[in-house]
């Protein structure tokens, strides 16, 4: 998924909105339960925002630990993956497991970064189930103020 380098702030085209919604629904249907080897990708949300100096990627990853998350940045592609396997505990004192709904969970998203982003320094932190990745913009692409003489 390519990130927009410019965001329109006016009214959106209603046909474009309908097309986006249709693509989202159709993509979810086609992936289905068996489209991923019997495992469904977790439907966690991701927000991308920017300011003059940084690009921020914020992904909801509730229940994931730091060691279960993998972030890679290669050839202007940012990939976030997370995998959690819940171990079955059979404790004789508490009895056998009667219901087991917390199973294997996997999250995978990739983004093509705009050329304004520097790949040299990336900061990532996980707090309260939200992964925040901060990418710096290249100095030569940042807006600069010109003095009038």
Buried (B, 14 or more C-beta within 10 A) or exposed (E): EEBEEEEEEEEEEEEEEEEEEEEEEEEEEEEEEEBEEEBBBBEBEBEBEBEEEBBBBBBBBEEBEEEBBEBEBEEBEBEBBBBBEEEEEEEEEEEEEEEEEEEEBBBEBEBEBBEBBBBEEBEBEBEEEBBBBBBBBEEEEEEEEEEEE
